[in-house]
């Protein structure tokens, strides 16, 4: 249900869409569009409803004429652990690849909109950041993280491959070789190392994360829109058709992985809390 709030005395206006229990909610406040992942009890794991909500709310703030800057954030202790394996585990077999394709399409639409938008985008990231959540966070122009951040690819452990721009945007920040190594080894990268590698732009205390992101968004909202637009086009060339091709390559790779027996083994092992036993690579 839409909610509106106006405080004329302080010249503060805000609107919110979606109920407080929706998997994704958005707020527009003083020229800043805030999109919040809102499945804290599931560590913002991505299922069809969350992907659909994210695409819808991203579209809303990108297209809203009153929004001059965008903040991506998440409720709870984690930004996102990536795909909801309990959800996808209910669809093992022939149904898995089409379902993953549907979810990835929703995520990719939003990622493409954010990159192609002339508005500056800031992400505020805390706790676990894995799988598709990596792409959802790193598509931003500026990434602010809390000291609790722990990044991990997670794909190789479950027989799947990068999606939602994870390989594109991580490589943009640390290079192809480092990205390949991080995803293949599946090691966890803590906040300090993320900052040292350039995966994130700034570290702040956890209790200051959302405030810092909002303050920066307000600063950018007051800058020259023309200058921001040109800077973004020069410094973030992975957009438009080039980005669409990379996202399509990721999608194709994910669907190939989903059809391989390793995906069923990896997801099944996760659900039954055992170590996966993968077969020969093919």
N, C-alpha and C positions, 0 to 999 in steps of 0.2 A: 504494500500500500504506500503511495507517495506521501511523504511527510515534508512540510515546508515550515521554515522558521525564519522570522525576520526581526532584527533588533535595530530599529531605525536610529535610535539614539547613538549607538556605536557604529552605525553604518555597516553592520554585519548582516549578511544574508546567507542562508544555507538551505539546500534542499537535499533530500535523500530519497533514493528509490530502493524498493525491495524491503521486505520485513526484516526485523532484527535476526531472524532465524534463517534467512536466505543464504545459500552457499557463497554468494558474492553480492556485495552491496556497494553503492557508489554515493558519494556526497559531493556537492558543489558548494564551495564556501570561499567567498572573497576572491573569485577568479581562479581558484585551484580546484581541479577535479580529483577526487580521491577515490580510488577503487580498492576495495578491501576483500581479500580472500577470507571467507567466514565459516570455515569448518575446523575450528580450533581443536575440538575433541578428536578429530581424525588427522591432526597435524596438516590440515589443508591438503589432504590427498586428492588427486584429480580423478573425478569420475565424470560421467556425461553431464550431470546437472551442474557441477562446478565449471566445466569447460563452456557450457552453454551460457551460464550466468556471466562468466568472464568476458566472453565475446560480446554479449549484449551490453554490459556496463562499460566496457572499453569503447565500444561504438558510441555510446551515449556521451561520454566525456570528450572524446575526440571530435565529435561533430557539434558539440554545444558551443555556440558563438560566444558565450560568456566565460568560457574556460580558456585561460592563457598559459596554464602549466598543469601537469598531471603528476600525481603521486600514486605509485603502486605499493601496497602494503598488505599485511596479513594479520589476522587476529590470532592470539595465542602464542605459545612459545616457539613455533616453527613457521617459517615462510611457506614451505611446501616440501613434502617428502617425495613428490612426484606422483606417479600413477597410483591409484587406489587398487592394490593388488587383490584385496578381498572382492571388490567389484568386478575386476577383469577375470578373476579366478572362477567366477560363476559362468564364464562364457568360454572356457577352454575348448579347443577343437576348431571346427570350421568357422564358428561365429566370432572368434577372437580377432582375426585380421580386419574384417569389416567394421567391427566396433571400434577398434583402435583407429582405423582410418577416419571414422566419424568424429571421434574426440579430437584427433590431431587436426582435422580440418577446422574445427572451432577454435582451437588454440592458435593455429596459424593465421586465421583471419584477424584475430586481435593483435598478434605480434606484428603482422604486416601493417595494420593500421597505425600502431604506435610508432613504428619506424618511419612510415611515410608521412606522418603528421608533422606539421611545422611547429607544433608546440613542444617545449622541452618536457622531458619525462624523467622523473626521479623515482628510483625504487628504494624502499626501506626494508632491509633483509635481516632476519634474526633466526637463530637456531638452525634446524636442519634445512638444507637446501639441496635437493637431489632431483634426478630425472628431469622431466619436463619443467619443473619449477625453476631449474637453472636458466632455461631460455626465457621464461616469463619474467625473471628478475633482470637478467643481463641484457635484455632488449632495450633497457632504459639508457638514457644519455648519461646519467650520473647514478652511481650505485652507492648508497650509504648503508653500512652494515653495523650491527651491534657486535660486541665482543663475544657473544654466544654463538656466532656463525660457525657452522660446520658443513662444508660443501663436499658432496660425494656423488659421482656419476650414477652408480647403482645399476647401470644397464647390463654390464658383463656378468653380474651376479645372478641375473634372472633370464638371460638369454634374449635380451632385446637390444635396441640400438637407440642413439640419441634422437630426440624429437623436440618440437616446439622452438626450434632455433638454438637449442643447447650447444650443438657443435659449432654453429655459425658464430654466435656471440662470444663464447668462451675463446674461440680461436682469434677473434677480432681483438681480444684483450691480451692474450698470452702467446699467440702463434699456434700454428697447426701441430708442430711436434709436441709441445707441452700439452695441448688439448688431447692429442692421441694418447699420450702417456697417462694422463690423469684418468681418462675413461677406460683404458685397457687395464690398468692396475687397480682401479676402483678404490684408491686410497682416499682417506678423509683428509681434507685440507681445512685447518683451523683458521680463525679470523685473522690472526697476525700474518700468517703465510699468504692468505688471500690478498691482504693489503700489500704485502711485499711483492707479490707477483703481478699486481695490477688488476686482479679480478674485481676488486672493489676499490672505490675511490676514497672512501673515508670511513674510519672506525669511530664509533661513539658508544657511550654506555647504553646498556639495554633500555633503561628507563627514560633515556633522552631520544631514542631512535625516531619515533614518530614526530616529535616536536622539531627535531633537526631537519627532517625531510620536509615538513610543512613550511618551516621558516625559509628553507632554500627555495622551495617552489614559489613562495610569495615574492622573494627577491627576484627570481627569474621572470615572474609574471609582470614585474615592473620594468624590465629591460626592453630594449627595442625589439619588437617582434620581427622586423625586417632583418636585423642583425642576427638574431637567434636562428632564424630560418636559414640564412646563408651559412652560418657557422655549422649548423647541423648537416647541411647538404655536403659541405666540404669534409668534415671530420667523421661523418658516419655514412660512407659511400654504400654500405651494404643495405640497400633499400630497393624499392621498385622491382623491376624485372629480375635483377641480379639476386635479390633476396628471395623472390618467389621461386626461382630455380633451385636455390639451396634448400628451401623449405620442402619443395617437392622431392628433392633427392633424399632428404631425411625421411619423408613420409614413405617413399618407395622402400627404403632400407628397413624401416620399422615393420612394414607389412611382410617383407620377405622373412624377417626374423620371426614374426608372429606365426608364420606358417611352418617354421622349422620345429622339430621335436624338442629342441632345447628350450623354447619358450614355455611349453607345457611343463617341462621338467623344472625349470627355474621358478615359475609362479607356483606350481604345485608344491615344491619344496618349501617355499616361503610360507604357504598356507598351513603346512603340516609341521613347520618348525624343524626342518631337517636340512642337512647340507645337500645341495643339488649334485647330481652325477651326470655330467654332460657327455654326449657321444662325440664322434669325430666331427670336425668342422667341415661343412660342405656348403 
